[in-house]
Amino acid sequence: MKNNIGLITGAEWNVMRIVWSLGSASTRTIIENLQAASDWKDSTIKTLLTRLVKKGFLTSEKDGRQFVYRALVPEQTAMNQSADELFSHLCKMKSGKTLIELVQKTEMTKNDLATLQKVITEKMKTAPDEVDCNCLPSGSCE
């Protein structure tokens, strides 16, 4: 089942990153971590948690007077779906240039780069000389 990853706001991503990093986290732990980096009020953070539970990204379990949250969507899955969502809105002719820019700006391990190199080498075998535009019905853009 595909979640609406594209509908997660920047603030919600901040909450999710804490839960993913810790594996599970109480309301208090999430609030303390977010307030260390922002001036968000407790009520704002609790609203974000409620939204993420309703969207199906988090599960909550009552533990005494607080809730403990766990991710229902793995971080890599969320990241991949978010990237898929973004690239589905871009011109296919220009998405390669965007990927090149991302690779240049993204810090990666040597292992990541070696894997990327293998993927590119394999993809080169079937890559077309040109990618068609998907912006206009005529299929032609600049």
C-alpha positions in Angstrom: 0.0 0.0 0.0 1.4 3.4 -1.0 1.0 6.2 1.6 0.6 9.8 0.7 4.2 10.6 1.3 4.0 13.7 -0.9 1.5 15.1 1.5 3.9 15.2 4.4 4.9 18.8 5.3 8.4 19.9 6.1 7.4 20.1 9.8 6.1 16.5 9.7 9.3 15.3 8.1 11.1 16.8 11.2 8.9 14.7 13.5 9.4 11.5 11.4 13.2 11.9 11.3 13.2 11.8 15.1 11.0 8.7 15.3 13.1 7.0 12.6 16.3 7.9 14.4 15.2 6.6 17.7 13.1 3.7 16.6 10.3 4.7 18.9 9.8 7.8 21.0 7.5 9.2 23.6 5.6 12.4 23.2 8.0 14.1 25.7 11.1 12.9 23.8 9.8 14.1 20.5 8.8 17.5 22.0 12.3 17.9 23.7 14.1 17.1 20.5 12.0 19.4 18.3 12.2 22.3 20.8 15.9 22.0 20.9 16.0 23.1 17.3 12.9 25.3 17.0 10.5 27.4 19.0 7.5 25.2 18.5 4.9 24.9 21.2 3.9 21.5 22.7 0.5 21.8 21.2 1.9 22.3 17.7 4.0 19.2 18.0 1.1 17.2 19.4 -1.0 18.3 16.4 1.8 17.1 14.0 1.9 13.8 15.8 -1.9 13.4 15.5 -1.8 14.2 11.8 1.0 11.6 11.1 -1.0 9.0 12.9 -4.1 9.8 10.9 -2.1 9.8 7.7 -0.8 6.3 8.5 2.9 7.2 9.0 3.0 6.7 12.8 1.3 4.4 15.2 0.8 5.4 18.8 0.5 3.3 22.0 -0.5 4.7 25.4 2.2 4.2 28.0 1.2 5.7 31.3 0.3 9.3 30.8 2.0 9.7 27.4 2.0 8.0 24.0 4.9 6.2 22.4 5.2 6.6 18.6 6.6 4.2 16.1 7.0 4.6 12.3 4.7 2.5 10.1 6.6 3.5 7.0 10.4 2.9 6.7 12.5 6.0 6.2 14.0 4.8 2.9 10.5 4.0 1.6 9.3 7.5 2.5 12.3 9.1 0.9 12.0 7.1 -2.3 8.2 7.8 -2.6 8.8 11.5 -1.9 11.4 11.6 -4.7 9.1 9.7 -7.0 6.3 12.2 -6.3 8.6 15.1 -7.0 10.0 13.7 -10.2 6.5 12.8 -11.5 5.9 16.6 -11.7 9.1 17.5 -13.6 9.7 17.6 -17.3 11.2 14.2 -18.3 13.6 16.0 -20.6 15.1 17.9 -17.7 14.9 15.4 -14.9 18.4 14.0 -15.8 19.9 17.4 -15.3 18.2 17.7 -11.9 19.6 14.3 -10.9 23.1 15.3 -12.0 22.8 18.4 -9.8 21.6 16.3 -6.9 24.5 14.0 -7.2 27.0 16.9 -7.3 25.5 18.5 -4.2 24.8 15.3 -2.2 27.4 13.9 0.2 27.8 10.2 -0.5 30.0 7.4 0.6 32.4 5.7 -1.7 30.1 2.6 -1.6 27.1 4.7 -2.6 29.1 6.2 -5.5 30.3 2.7 -6.6 26.7 1.4 -6.6 25.6 4.5 -8.5 28.3 4.0 -11.0 27.2 0.3 -11.5 23.6 1.4 -12.0 24.6 4.1 -14.5 26.7 1.6 -16.4 23.8 -0.9 -16.6 21.3 1.8 -17.5 23.6 3.2 -20.3 23.0 -0.1 -22.2 19.3 0.7 -22.8 19.3 4.5 -22.5 17.7 6.4 -25.5 19.7 9.3 -27.1 16.9 11.7 -26.2 14.0 11.7 -23.8 10.6 13.0 -25.0 9.0 16.0 -23.3 5.9 15.2 -21.3 4.9 18.9 -20.6 2.9 19.7 -23.7 0.5 17.6 -25.8 2.8 18.2 -28.8 5.7 16.6 -26.8 8.0 19.5 -27.5 9.5 21.9 -25.0 12.8 23.7 -24.6 
